[in-house]
Amino acid sequence: MKTAKIYQYQLPMDSGVILREQRLQQRDGLVIELSDGTHCGKGEISPLPEFSQETLEQAREDLLSLTQAWLNNEELDLDANCPSVAFGFSMALLELENGLPQEGNYQVAPLCSGDPDDLVVKLNEMSGKKIAKIKVGLYEPIRDGMVVNMFLELIPDLSLRLDANRNWTPKKAEQFANYVNPEFRSRIEFLEEPCHTPEESLAFSQATGIAIAWDETVRDDGFEITVQDGVKAIVIKPTMVGSIDKCLSLVENAHKLGMQAVISSSLESSLALTQLARLAAWKTPETIPGLDTIDLFKMQLDTPWPNCELPMNELSELTLIWEN
């Protein structure tokens, strides 16, 4: 017998979390729990303010409709729903069918924020392949270039992933590159979306030799993965992309063309974050996922992230908003 429950959560965030112009004081989302009488599957639906195309209220309406259709044994078109619902519901179905392997890739590319001296010590102590991530485009590009150059100079075996979120004009992107030693540029694994448009980003890569990755572009209407000079990777944020099937199709197509596919978070709770780690271990085993976001929370949800000491908010403690 099929049953379903929908919960709503609110988790406090670290006071320093800023999304574009907005300080994010708490993370709001929904959890769908599906059961067939024997097995259970969970999924998280948490549109990211300032980034997702849908609001939490719109996601809730979509989720209620989709859940009722599932209970009625109707044929489901998950990606006809908003992306966060398509992702969360498809993850719950995957768990229900025991289709998501338990092993996860919990190795993260640490997000470089805070005191550079502390970070240099932390990065020097990292074992295995050293990859870290720096958000650029928030300050003057010359400052960003100097910071990136400093890390690469101080830690000779470090590679960096950078993310500019389409913040730079071509001139500002050029200013950034001018402050990165040409000998170090190959150790920038990729720079996500440096310029306002994909065309400007491609021109930047070809002029500087700095590899780029598509992130926002992956979610643009009509996007197709093609071989483009300078494009090394695509970044897949399932909460903003859609169903697991849609995400895995992107992974498969990227791999066919010799490109990296990086599973990345959209500030999901530990429930979805651990599921993304399992998805990454399963489908992108050679690539470190972009999941270093648990420390931005003050609480975990339902499923513990390894070696995380934050207090846990159990599913039973959440507000149950619908069941059938």
URVENMO-V355922 format. One record per residue. N is the residue number from 1. RES is the residue in one letter. OMEGA is omega in whole degrees, -180 to 180 (none if undefined). Layout:
n: [N N]
res: [RES RES]
omega: [OMEGA OMEGA]
This chain:
n: [1 2 3 4 5 6 7 8 9 10 11 12 13 14 15 16 17 18 19 20 21 22 23 24 25 26 27 28 29 30 31 32 33 34 35 36 37 38 39 40 41 42 43 44 45 46 47 48 49 50 51 52 53 54 55 56 57 58 59 60 61 62 63 64 65 66 67 68 69 70 71 72 73 74 75 76 77 78 79 80 81 82 83 84 85 86 87 88 89 90 91 92 93 94 95 96 97 98 99 100 101 102 103 104 105 106 107 108 109 110 111 112 113 114 115 116 117 118 119 120 121 122 123 124 125 126 127 128 129 130 131 132 133 134 135 136 137 138 139 140 141 142 143 144 145 146 147 148 149 150 151 152 153 154 155 156 157 158 159 160 161 162 163 164 165 166 167 168 169 170 171 172 173 174 175 176 177 178 179 180 181 182 183 184 185 186 187 188 189 190 191 192 193 194 195 196 197 198 199 200 201 202 203 204 205 206 207 208 209 210 211 212 213 214 215 216 217 218 219 220 221 222 223 224 225 226 227 228 229 230 231 232 233 234 235 236 237 238 239 240 241 242 243 244 245 246 247 248 249 250 251 252 253 254 255 256 257 258 259 260 261 262 263 264 265 266 267 268 269 270 271 272 273 274 275 276 277 278 279 280 281 282 283 284 285 286 287 288 289 290 291 292 293 294 295 296 297 298 299 300 301 302 303 304 305 306 307 308 309 310 311 312 313 314 315 316 317 318 319 320 321 322 323 324]
res: [M K T A K I Y Q Y Q L P M D S G V I L R E Q R L Q Q R D G L V I E L S D G T H C G K G E I S P L P E F S Q E T L E Q A R E D L L S L T Q A W L N N E E L D L D A N C P S V A F G F S M A L L E L E N G L P Q E G N Y Q V A P L C S G D P D D L V V K L N E M S G K K I A K I K V G L Y E P I R D G M V V N M F L E L I P D L S L R L D A N R N W T P K K A E Q F A N Y V N P E F R S R I E F L E E P C H T P E E S L A F S Q A T G I A I A W D E T V R D D G F E I T V Q D G V K A I V I K P T M V G S I D K C L S L V E N A H K L G M Q A V I S S S L E S S L A L T Q L A R L A A W K T P E T I P G L D T I D L F K M Q L D T P W P N C E L P M N E L S E L T L I W E N]
omega: [-180 172 180 175 176 179 173 179 171 -179 178 -179 171 -173 -177 -177 179 177 -174 -176 -170 174 -177 -177 176 178 -179 179 -179 174 174 177 -179 177 174 -179 180 -178 -179 176 -179 175 -179 178 -174 176 -177 180 179 -176 -179 -180 -178 173 177 180 177 178 -180 178 178 -176 179 -180 -179 -180 178 178 178 179 -179 180 177 176 -174 170 -170 -175 168 177 179 -170 -177 178 179 179 -175 -178 180 177 177 178 180 177 180 -180 -179 -175 -179 -179 -177 -176 -179 174 -176 173 -176 169 -173 -180 -176 173 -177 -174 -180 -180 178 -178 179 178 -178 -177 178 -179 -180 175 179 -178 -177 176 177 -178 176 172 176 179 180 -179 178 -177 179 177 179 -180 180 179 180 -180 -180 -180 -178 179 -176 -176 -171 -179 180 168 -178 165 -179 180 -179 178 177 -172 -171 163 176 -179 -180 177 178 178 177 -175 -178 -179 175 179 180 179 -178 -169 179 178 166 -175 170 175 -178 168 -177 -170 -176 -177 176 -179 178 179 178 179 177 -178 -178 -180 -172 -175 178 -179 179 176 175 176 176 -178 179 -176 177 178 175 -179 172 180 176 175 179 -178 179 -179 -174 -171 166 179 -175 176 -171 179 -179 180 -179 -172 176 179 180 179 -178 175 177 179 -177 -179 177 -179 179 -178 177 -180 174 168 -175 175 -172 -176 172 -177 173 176 179 178 -179 -178 178 176 177 177 178 177 -179 179 -177 -169 177 -171 -178 -173 175 -179 179 -171 -176 -176 -175 -178 176 178 172 178 172 -178 168 -173 -176 170 -176 176 177 -176 177 178 -175 171 -177 179 -179 -180 -177 176 176 -175 -179 172 179 none]
